[in-house]
Amino acid sequence: MSTEQPPTQPSPLQPQVVDEDAGGQQIDGEEGTYVTEPSKLIRIASMTRAMLEEVRGMSLDEAGRARLLDIYGSSLDQLRDALSDDLKEELGSIFHPLQGDTTSESELRIVQAQLVGWLEGLFHGIQASLFTQQAAMAAQLEEMRRRRALETTQDGGITSGQYL
């Protein structure tokens, strides 16, 4: 009988929102996935979505393609400033630099849609992480209340509440 364990899948990234003052550095020795500037991500995502919707129905000339390519590159650079190292790595593995003279109109639209999709996935991950943190804090608060109630009944006394 074989005792080999099946290969484990890497756990999905759980992004966190951290204090902006951290400047993208690790917080108190914490490693992990975090976003230092969520408002910046939201602005980039909104801009990218609006731009994608605007250019969807039009034909782009050479100047329009060049401008869209420039905005795409600038957006990726701005995103890197607000992400933890592992999210930067993920971003780099998914989004590759585009060559200006060989990039077609359809390729530009695809990478813009891909960027919007990636950002939306990141937002969903942040929301799920916040929900999990809130649920854990609520459970911790409830446990503290139960312990206090048990201590009160074990002491046999009734403690005064918040009101006199």
ABEGO torsion letter per residue (X at the ends): XBABBBBBBBBBBBBBBBBAAAGGBBBGGBBEBBBABAAAAAAAAAAAAAAAAAAAABBBBAAAAAAAAAAAAAAAAAAAAABBAAAAAAAAAABBBBBAAABBAAAAAAAAAAAAAAAAAAAAAAAAAAAAAAAAAAAAAAAAAAAAAAAAAAAGBBBBBABX
